[in-house]
Amino acid sequence: MAAITTPTTETTVGEHVNVPTWSLLLLALALFGSYVMLQENGLVMSNWMAVHEFFHDARHALGFPCH
């Protein structure tokens, strides 16, 4: 019967992961887009009625009340 061995590899604790800048910008854009679609009530955008009407049905379909 052969003995089961596991490969020995060194793991470093606290190793840094490089995240590309474009992915962080894309995340910020996605979060802002989600905010505008789900929560914007005129605080950031001055032309609120156009934004409200654009996302009105989508909000109700997702279960978010808007009025």
PyMOL commands that place a pseudoatom at each C-alpha (Angstrom):
pseudoatom trace, name=CA, resn=MET, resi=1, chain=A, elem=C, hetatm=0, pos=[0.000, 0.000, 0.000]
pseudoatom trace, name=CA, resn=ALA, resi=2, chain=A, elem=C, hetatm=0, pos=[1.426, 3.387, -0.977]
pseudoatom trace, name=CA, resn=ALA, resi=3, chain=A, elem=C, hetatm=0, pos=[1.637, 6.205, 1.539]
pseudoatom trace, name=CA, resn=ILE, resi=4, chain=A, elem=C, hetatm=0, pos=[-0.430, 9.326, 0.845]
pseudoatom trace, name=CA, resn=THR, resi=5, chain=A, elem=C, hetatm=0, pos=[1.682, 12.448, 0.858]
pseudoatom trace, name=CA, resn=THR, resi=6, chain=A, elem=C, hetatm=0, pos=[0.714, 16.046, 0.383]
pseudoatom trace, name=CA, resn=PRO, resi=7, chain=A, elem=C, hetatm=0, pos=[2.879, 18.517, -1.482]
pseudoatom trace, name=CA, resn=THR, resi=8, chain=A, elem=C, hetatm=0, pos=[4.661, 20.973, 0.742]
pseudoatom trace, name=CA, resn=THR, resi=9, chain=A, elem=C, hetatm=0, pos=[4.326, 24.569, -0.352]
pseudoatom trace, name=CA, resn=GLU, resi=10, chain=A, elem=C, hetatm=0, pos=[5.029, 27.631, 1.686]
pseudoatom trace, name=CA, resn=THR, resi=11, chain=A, elem=C, hetatm=0, pos=[2.189, 30.043, 2.163]
pseudoatom trace, name=CA, resn=THR, resi=12, chain=A, elem=C, hetatm=0, pos=[2.812, 33.595, 3.191]
pseudoatom trace, name=CA, resn=VAL, resi=13, chain=A, elem=C, hetatm=0, pos=[0.381, 35.276, 5.498]
pseudoatom trace, name=CA, resn=GLY, resi=14, chain=A, elem=C, hetatm=0, pos=[-0.642, 38.802, 4.589]
pseudoatom trace, name=CA, resn=GLU, resi=15, chain=A, elem=C, hetatm=0, pos=[0.381, 38.626, 0.954]
pseudoatom trace, name=CA, resn=HIS, resi=16, chain=A, elem=C, hetatm=0, pos=[-0.848, 41.664, -0.969]
pseudoatom trace, name=CA, resn=VAL, resi=17, chain=A, elem=C, hetatm=0, pos=[-3.198, 41.279, -3.909]
pseudoatom trace, name=CA, resn=ASN, resi=18, chain=A, elem=C, hetatm=0, pos=[-2.933, 43.831, -6.681]
pseudoatom trace, name=CA, resn=VAL, resi=19, chain=A, elem=C, hetatm=0, pos=[-6.353, 45.080, -7.768]
pseudoatom trace, name=CA, resn=PRO, resi=20, chain=A, elem=C, hetatm=0, pos=[-6.433, 46.973, -11.085]
pseudoatom trace, name=CA, resn=THR, resi=21, chain=A, elem=C, hetatm=0, pos=[-7.494, 50.608, -10.875]
pseudoatom trace, name=CA, resn=TRP, resi=22, chain=A, elem=C, hetatm=0, pos=[-10.106, 50.156, -13.598]
pseudoatom trace, name=CA, resn=SER, resi=23, chain=A, elem=C, hetatm=0, pos=[-11.933, 47.566, -11.491]
pseudoatom trace, name=CA, resn=LEU, resi=24, chain=A, elem=C, hetatm=0, pos=[-12.214, 49.981, -8.567]
pseudoatom trace, name=CA, resn=LEU, resi=25, chain=A, elem=C, hetatm=0, pos=[-13.556, 52.675, -10.889]
pseudoatom trace, name=CA, resn=LEU, resi=26, chain=A, elem=C, hetatm=0, pos=[-16.049, 50.209, -12.332]
pseudoatom trace, name=CA, resn=LEU, resi=27, chain=A, elem=C, hetatm=0, pos=[-17.182, 49.286, -8.816]
pseudoatom trace, name=CA, resn=ALA, resi=28, chain=A, elem=C, hetatm=0, pos=[-17.675, 52.970, -7.925]
pseudoatom trace, name=CA, resn=LEU, resi=29, chain=A, elem=C, hetatm=0, pos=[-19.691, 53.509, -11.109]
pseudoatom trace, name=CA, resn=ALA, resi=30, chain=A, elem=C, hetatm=0, pos=[-21.860, 50.458, -10.388]
pseudoatom trace, name=CA, resn=LEU, resi=31, chain=A, elem=C, hetatm=0, pos=[-22.525, 51.622, -6.819]
pseudoatom trace, name=CA, resn=PHE, resi=32, chain=A, elem=C, hetatm=0, pos=[-23.458, 55.118, -8.005]
pseudoatom trace, name=CA, resn=GLY, resi=33, chain=A, elem=C, hetatm=0, pos=[-25.738, 53.654, -10.691]
pseudoatom trace, name=CA, resn=SER, resi=34, chain=A, elem=C, hetatm=0, pos=[-27.443, 51.462, -8.093]
pseudoatom trace, name=CA, resn=TYR, resi=35, chain=A, elem=C, hetatm=0, pos=[-27.918, 54.483, -5.836]
pseudoatom trace, name=CA, resn=VAL, resi=36, chain=A, elem=C, hetatm=0, pos=[-29.486, 56.524, -8.629]
pseudoatom trace, name=CA, resn=MET, resi=37, chain=A, elem=C, hetatm=0, pos=[-31.793, 53.692, -9.640]
pseudoatom trace, name=CA, resn=LEU, resi=38, chain=A, elem=C, hetatm=0, pos=[-32.924, 52.683, -6.154]
pseudoatom trace, name=CA, resn=GLN, resi=39, chain=A, elem=C, hetatm=0, pos=[-32.590, 55.642, -3.777]
pseudoatom trace, name=CA, resn=GLU, resi=40, chain=A, elem=C, hetatm=0, pos=[-32.215, 58.964, -5.593]
pseudoatom trace, name=CA, resn=ASN, resi=41, chain=A, elem=C, hetatm=0, pos=[-34.898, 61.379, -4.410]
pseudoatom trace, name=CA, resn=GLY, resi=42, chain=A, elem=C, hetatm=0, pos=[-33.561, 64.651, -5.762]
pseudoatom trace, name=CA, resn=LEU, resi=43, chain=A, elem=C, hetatm=0, pos=[-30.597, 65.111, -3.418]
pseudoatom trace, name=CA, resn=VAL, resi=44, chain=A, elem=C, hetatm=0, pos=[-27.918, 64.590, -6.073]
pseudoatom trace, name=CA, resn=MET, resi=45, chain=A, elem=C, hetatm=0, pos=[-29.821, 65.136, -9.314]
pseudoatom trace, name=CA, resn=SER, resi=46, chain=A, elem=C, hetatm=0, pos=[-31.695, 68.393, -9.833]
pseudoatom trace, name=CA, resn=ASN, resi=47, chain=A, elem=C, hetatm=0, pos=[-33.892, 67.059, -12.663]
pseudoatom trace, name=CA, resn=TRP, resi=48, chain=A, elem=C, hetatm=0, pos=[-35.463, 64.400, -10.462]
pseudoatom trace, name=CA, resn=MET, resi=49, chain=A, elem=C, hetatm=0, pos=[-38.701, 63.777, -12.380]
pseudoatom trace, name=CA, resn=ALA, resi=50, chain=A, elem=C, hetatm=0, pos=[-36.863, 62.579, -15.495]
pseudoatom trace, name=CA, resn=VAL, resi=51, chain=A, elem=C, hetatm=0, pos=[-34.794, 60.120, -13.426]
pseudoatom trace, name=CA, resn=HIS, resi=52, chain=A, elem=C, hetatm=0, pos=[-37.854, 59.070, -11.416]
pseudoatom trace, name=CA, resn=GLU, resi=53, chain=A, elem=C, hetatm=0, pos=[-39.940, 58.298, -14.486]
pseudoatom trace, name=CA, resn=PHE, resi=54, chain=A, elem=C, hetatm=0, pos=[-37.044, 56.486, -16.151]
pseudoatom trace, name=CA, resn=PHE, resi=55, chain=A, elem=C, hetatm=0, pos=[-36.613, 54.037, -13.248]
pseudoatom trace, name=CA, resn=HIS, resi=56, chain=A, elem=C, hetatm=0, pos=[-40.184, 54.036, -11.870]
pseudoatom trace, name=CA, resn=ASP, resi=57, chain=A, elem=C, hetatm=0, pos=[-41.369, 50.673, -13.167]
pseudoatom trace, name=CA, resn=ALA, resi=58, chain=A, elem=C, hetatm=0, pos=[-38.033, 48.978, -12.493]
pseudoatom trace, name=CA, resn=ARG, resi=59, chain=A, elem=C, hetatm=0, pos=[-38.159, 50.032, -8.853]
pseudoatom trace, name=CA, resn=HIS, resi=60, chain=A, elem=C, hetatm=0, pos=[-41.614, 48.587, -8.355]
pseudoatom trace, name=CA, resn=ALA, resi=61, chain=A, elem=C, hetatm=0, pos=[-40.641, 45.404, -10.178]
pseudoatom trace, name=CA, resn=LEU, resi=62, chain=A, elem=C, hetatm=0, pos=[-37.679, 44.987, -7.809]
pseudoatom trace, name=CA, resn=GLY, resi=63, chain=A, elem=C, hetatm=0, pos=[-39.863, 45.666, -4.770]
pseudoatom trace, name=CA, resn=PHE, resi=64, chain=A, elem=C, hetatm=0, pos=[-38.512, 49.125, -3.885]
pseudoatom trace, name=CA, resn=PRO, resi=65, chain=A, elem=C, hetatm=0, pos=[-41.165, 51.708, -3.067]
pseudoatom trace, name=CA, resn=CYS, resi=66, chain=A, elem=C, hetatm=0, pos=[-40.547, 55.130, -4.540]
pseudoatom trace, name=CA, resn=HIS, resi=67, chain=A, elem=C, hetatm=0, pos=[-43.536, 57.086, -3.228]
for i in range(1, 67): cmd.bond("trace and resi %d" % i, "trace and resi %d" % (i + 1))
show_as sticks, trace
zoom trace
